[in-house]
Amino acid sequence: MFNVCVMQLTPIIILTSLILKDEHLRKKDTPEAGKVFLIAVIGIMIGLVYLMSGLCKFTALYSVVPTVLKEEPYAYLTWGCIGEILAAWAIIEWNLFVEYAIFRSSDYEAKKSRLFKIYGIAVACGFVIVYLLAVRFLGAGLNLISFLGVFMFVFFAIGIYFMIRSVVVVRLSRKTRQAPSFLRLDGFIIPIALTYLLSFLSIILQEWDARSLGIAIAVVLTWRSVTNRYKYVDPYTGFFNRNFLQSMNDYMEKSGYPNGIGVLFKAPGTGDRLVHVLDSFKPADSEIFSFGDGEFLLMAGPQKESVIKLLINGVKLTASEEGDIQEIETEYAIRNADETAEEFTARLIKLSEGE
C-alpha cells in the first residue's frame, strides 16, 4: 500500500509543482502552454485514479464504494478502464499538440480535435454494440469481467494508434523544409513511446504504477523542449522571431527558406490579431516572422512588385474588415541579384528597425 501511494504521489507532485512553478503553464497564456497544461492535468488525474484504486481496497473507503471498485478482478479492470480512457485522451491531446506545432493553425487543430473526439466516441460505442450483439446472437453470457477487459484494451489500442499517427505526421512533415534540430518534435515522440512501453509492462504485471509516472516524464521533457523553442519562436504566435532571423542565416540558406522578398507589417497594439490575416494571404512558399507588438515580416520567394502591392492591399483590407485593424504600416524590399541571403536578411532587419 505504501509503495502504491509513493508511486502515484510522485508524478502528481512533479506535475503539480511544474504547473505552479512555470508562469506560462499556470496562466496558459500561449497555445503550447494550454495544450501541455491539459496533458499535465490528465496525468494528475491518472495518478489520482490509481491512487484511489489502492485506497479503496485498503482503507475505510472499502465499505462505501461499489463492488466493481474494490473487489478483484472487477476493481483492477474498472480502474484500468478509467485509466486507459484518460491515457488515450492524453495521447489524443498529444497528437493535437504535434499537429499545432507543425501547422501552427488553431482552426486546423480545432477541426482535428472534433474529428478525434468523434473517432474515440465512435470506437467506444461500436465496441459496446458489437459486444451486445455477440451476447444476443452467439448466446454468450453478459460477462462483466470480459467486457471490462476488452474495453480496457480497446482504449489501449486507441492510444497506440494515435502514438503511431503522431510519428507518421512528424515524418511526413520532414519531407518538406525541416526545422532546426532544437525545434524538431523528437522530444515529444520519445516520451510518448516511453509512456506506452511502461504502460504495457504495467498491464502484464497487473500493476498501474508506471502510467502516471510515464506521463509526468513526458510532460517535463516536452515542456523543456517548448521553453527551448521560445528562444527562437514567438510563444504567442508560433512564428520564428527576430533572434532566429539574425542567427540562422546559414541554416536558412541551406534549407531553402524563401528570401526573394520581404514585406514588413506594423500594427502596434494589435497583439496577434493580424496573424490570421497574414496566414490566409501568405504565398505558398513563404515564412512569417514575429518581431513582437504587432510587427511581422513576411519572407517569400521572388515576386513581382505588382504582386507585392496586391498582397499588401489585400492584407490591409481584410484586417480592417475582419480584425478591426485600421492602421497598418508596411514596407517591402526585393532581393538584388548580387545580394547574398545574409546581406538581404540584414537589410530586412535594418528595415524593421527604421534604418
C-alpha positions in Angstrom: 0.0 0.0 0.0 2.8 2.4 0.9 4.6 1.7 -2.4 1.4 2.3 -4.4 0.9 5.7 -2.7 4.5 6.7 -3.2 4.5 5.7 -6.9 1.3 7.6 -7.6 2.0 10.7 -5.4 5.4 11.2 -7.0 4.1 12.1 -10.5 1.2 14.0 -9.0 3.7 16.1 -7.1 6.0 16.5 -10.1 3.2 17.7 -12.4 1.6 20.0 -9.8 5.0 21.6 -9.0 5.7 22.1 -12.7 2.4 23.9 -13.2 2.8 26.1 -10.1 6.4 26.9 -10.8 6.1 27.9 -14.5 4.2 31.1 -15.2 3.3 30.2 -18.8 1.8 26.9 -17.8 0.0 28.4 -14.8 -1.6 31.1 -16.9 -1.9 29.1 -20.1 -1.0 32.2 -21.9 0.4 30.6 -25.0 -1.1 27.9 -27.3 1.7 25.4 -26.3 1.2 26.1 -22.6 -2.5 25.5 -22.8 -2.0 22.1 -24.5 0.8 20.9 -22.2 -1.2 22.1 -19.2 -4.2 19.9 -20.2 -1.9 16.9 -20.7 -0.4 17.5 -17.3 -3.8 17.7 -15.7 -4.7 14.4 -17.3 -1.5 12.9 -15.9 -2.5 14.1 -12.5 -6.0 12.6 -12.9 -4.4 9.2 -13.9 -2.3 9.3 -10.8 -5.4 10.0 -8.7 -7.3 7.2 -10.3 -4.7 4.6 -9.4 -4.1 6.1 -6.0 -7.9 5.8 -5.3 -7.8 2.2 -6.6 -5.4 1.4 -3.8 -7.1 3.4 -1.2 -10.5 1.8 -2.0 -9.0 -1.7 -1.2 -7.0 -0.9 1.9 -8.8 1.9 3.8 -12.2 2.7 5.3 -13.4 3.6 1.7 -13.7 -0.2 1.2 -17.1 -0.2 3.0 -18.7 2.5 1.0 -17.5 2.1 -2.6 -19.3 -0.2 -5.2 -18.1 -3.7 -5.6 -16.6 -3.1 -9.0 -14.2 -0.6 -7.5 -12.9 -2.7 -4.6 -13.1 -6.4 -5.3 -10.9 -8.3 -7.7 -10.9 -8.8 -10.6 -13.6 -6.1 -11.0 -11.6 -3.4 -9.3 -8.5 -3.9 -11.4 -10.5 -3.9 -14.6 -12.7 -1.0 -13.7 -9.9 1.3 -12.6 -7.9 0.1 -15.6 -10.7 1.1 -18.0 -10.8 4.6 -16.4 -7.0 4.9 -16.6 -6.9 3.7 -20.2 -9.6 6.3 -21.2 -7.6 9.0 -19.6 -4.4 7.8 -21.2 -6.0 7.7 -24.6 -7.2 11.2 -24.0 -3.7 12.3 -23.1 -2.3 10.8 -26.3 -5.0 12.4 -28.4 -4.2 15.7 -26.9 -0.5 15.0 -27.7 -1.5 14.4 -31.3 -3.2 17.8 -31.4 -0.1 19.3 -29.8 2.0 17.8 -32.6 -0.4 19.0 -35.3 -0.4 22.5 -33.9 3.4 22.5 -33.5 3.8 21.7 -37.2 1.0 23.5 -38.9 0.6 26.5 -36.5 -3.1 26.7 -37.2 -5.6 26.9 -34.4 -8.5 26.4 -36.9 -6.9 23.3 -38.3 -6.2 22.0 -34.8 -9.8 22.6 -33.7 -11.1 20.6 -36.7 -8.8 17.8 -35.8 -9.9 17.9 -32.2 -13.5 17.5 -33.1 -12.6 14.7 -35.5 -10.5 12.8 -32.9 -13.3 13.0 -30.3 -15.8 11.6 -32.8 -13.4 8.8 -33.6 -13.0 7.9 -29.9 -16.7 8.0 -29.2 -17.5 6.0 -32.3 -15.0 3.3 -31.4 -16.2 3.0 -27.9 -19.9 2.9 -28.9 -19.1 0.5 -31.7 -17.4 -1.8 -29.2 -20.4 -1.8 -26.9 -22.8 -2.5 -29.8 -20.6 -5.4 -31.1 -20.3 -6.9 -27.6 -24.1 -6.7 -27.0 -24.7 -8.3 -30.5 -22.3 -11.1 -29.6 -24.2 -11.7 -26.4 -27.5 -11.7 -28.2 -26.7 -13.9 -31.2 -23.8 -16.1 -30.0 -25.5 -17.0 -26.8 -22.6 -15.8 -24.6 -23.3 -14.6 -21.2 -23.0 -10.9 -20.3 -19.7 -11.3 -18.5 -18.7 -8.0 -16.8 -15.1 -9.2 -16.4 -14.6 -9.9 -20.1 -16.4 -6.7 -21.1 -14.2 -4.6 -18.9 -11.1 -6.4 -20.0 -11.7 -6.0 -23.7 -12.9 -2.4 -23.3 -9.7 -1.6 -21.5 -7.6 -3.0 -24.3 -9.7 -1.1 -26.9 -8.6 2.2 -25.4 -5.1 1.0 -25.0 -5.1 0.3 -28.8 -6.6 3.7 -29.5 -3.7 5.2 -27.6 -1.2 3.2 -29.6 -2.8 4.2 -32.9 -2.6 7.9 -32.1 1.0 7.4 -30.9 1.9 5.9 -34.2 -0.1 8.6 -36.0 1.9 11.3 -34.4 5.2 9.7 -35.5 3.8 9.5 -39.1 2.8 13.1 -39.1 6.2 14.2 -38.0 8.0 12.1 -40.6 5.7 13.4 -43.4 6.4 17.0 -42.3 10.1 16.4 -42.6 9.8 15.7 -46.3 9.3 19.4 -46.7 11.6 22.0 -45.2 12.9 20.9 -41.8 13.1 22.9 -38.7 16.4 23.2 -36.9 17.3 20.4 -34.6 16.3 22.3 -31.5 12.8 22.8 -32.9 12.1 19.2 -34.0 9.5 17.1 -32.4 11.6 14.1 -31.4 11.5 15.2 -27.8 7.7 14.9 -27.9 7.5 11.5 -29.6 10.1 9.7 -27.4 8.3 10.3 -24.1 5.1 9.0 -25.7 6.8 5.8 -26.7 8.3 5.5 -23.2 4.9 6.1 -21.6 3.3 3.3 -23.5 6.2 0.9 -23.0 5.9 1.4 -19.3 2.1 1.1 -19.5 2.3 -2.2 -21.4 4.6 -3.7 -18.8 2.1 -2.4 -16.2 -0.7 -4.3 -17.8 1.3 -7.5 -17.9 2.1 -7.2 -14.3 -1.4 -6.0 -13.4 0.1 -3.0 -11.7 -0.6 0.6 -12.7 2.3 2.4 -11.0 4.1 3.3 -14.3 1.3 5.0 -16.2 1.2 8.4 -14.4 4.9 8.4 -13.9 5.4 8.0 -17.6 3.0 10.8 -18.3 4.9 13.0 -15.8 8.3 12.3 -17.5 6.8 13.0 -20.9 5.3 16.3 -19.8 8.5 17.5 -18.2 10.6 16.7 -21.3 8.0 18.2 -23.6 7.8 21.4 -21.7 11.6 21.7 -21.6 11.6 21.4 -25.4 8.9 24.0 -25.6 10.8 26.5 -23.4 13.9 25.9 -25.5 11.9 26.8 -28.6 10.9 30.1 -27.1 14.4 31.4 -27.7 13.7 31.3 -31.4 9.9 31.2 -31.6 7.4 33.8 -30.5 5.3 31.8 -28.0 2.1 33.8 -28.6 2.0 33.5 -32.4 4.2 30.4 -33.1 6.2 32.3 -35.7 10.0 32.4 -35.7 11.3 35.6 -34.0 13.9 38.2 -34.7 16.6 36.1 -32.9 16.0 33.2 -35.3 16.3 35.5 -38.3 19.5 37.1 -37.0 21.3 33.9 -36.1 20.2 31.3 -38.6 21.2 32.7 -42.0 23.4 29.7 -42.9 20.7 27.3 -41.9 18.0 29.2 -43.8 20.1 29.3 -47.0 20.9 25.5 -46.9 17.3 24.6 -46.1 15.8 26.6 -48.9 13.9 29.2 -46.8 12.3 31.8 -49.1 14.3 35.0 -49.3 13.3 36.7 -52.6 11.2 39.4 -51.0 10.4 40.7 -47.5 7.3 42.6 -46.5 7.1 44.3 -43.2 3.7 44.8 -41.5 3.5 47.1 -38.4 0.3 47.4 -36.4 1.4 48.3 -32.8 -1.0 47.5 -30.0 -3.0 44.9 -32.0 -1.3 41.9 -30.5 -1.7 38.8 -32.6 -4.9 39.8 -34.4 -3.0 40.2 -37.6 -1.8 36.6 -37.5 -4.8 35.0 -39.1 -5.0 37.6 -41.9 -1.3 37.1 -42.8 -1.7 33.3 -42.6 -4.6 33.5 -45.1 -2.7 35.8 -47.6 0.8 34.4 -47.5 2.1 32.8 -50.7 2.7 29.1 -50.7 6.4 29.3 -50.4 6.8 31.8 -47.6 7.6 32.3 -43.9 6.3 34.7 -41.4 8.5 36.1 -38.6 7.1 37.8 -35.5 9.0 40.8 -34.1 6.6 41.4 -31.2 4.0 44.2 -30.6 2.0 43.6 -33.8 5.1 43.6 -36.1 5.6 40.9 -38.6 7.9 40.2 -41.5 6.7 38.0 -44.4 9.5 36.5 -46.5 8.7 34.8 -49.8 10.3 33.6 -53.0 10.8 36.1 -55.8 7.7 38.1 -56.7 6.9 41.0 -59.0 6.4 44.3 -57.4 2.8 44.4 -58.5 2.1 41.1 -56.7 3.7 42.5 -53.5 1.4 45.6 -53.6 -1.6 43.4 -54.3 -0.7 41.3 -51.2 -0.3 44.4 -49.0 -3.6 45.8 -50.1 -5.4 42.5 -49.5 -4.0 42.2 -46.0 -4.9 45.8 -45.2 -8.5 45.4 -46.5 -9.1 42.1 -44.7 -7.5 43.3 -41.5 -9.8 46.4 -41.4 -12.9 44.3 -42.1 -12.2 41.2 -40.0 -9.7 42.2 -37.5 -10.8 45.8 -36.9 -7.2 47.0 -37.6 -7.4 50.3 -39.4 -3.8 51.4 -39.3 -1.0 49.1 -40.7 2.3 50.5 -41.7 4.0 48.5 -44.5 7.4 48.4 -46.2 8.9 45.9 -48.5 12.3 45.0 -50.0 13.2 42.9 -53.0 16.5 41.0 -53.0 19.0 42.2 -55.5 20.6 39.7 -58.0 24.1 40.2 -56.5 22.9 40.2 -52.9 23.6 37.3 -50.6 21.0 35.8 -48.4 22.8 37.1 -45.3 23.0 40.6 -46.7 19.3 40.6 -47.7 18.3 39.4 -44.2 20.5 42.1 -42.6 18.8 44.7 -44.8 15.3 43.5 -43.7 16.3 43.7 -40.1 17.5 47.2 -40.6 14.2 48.0 -42.4 12.3 46.7 -39.3 14.4 49.0 -37.1 13.6 52.0 -39.2 17.0 52.4 -40.7 
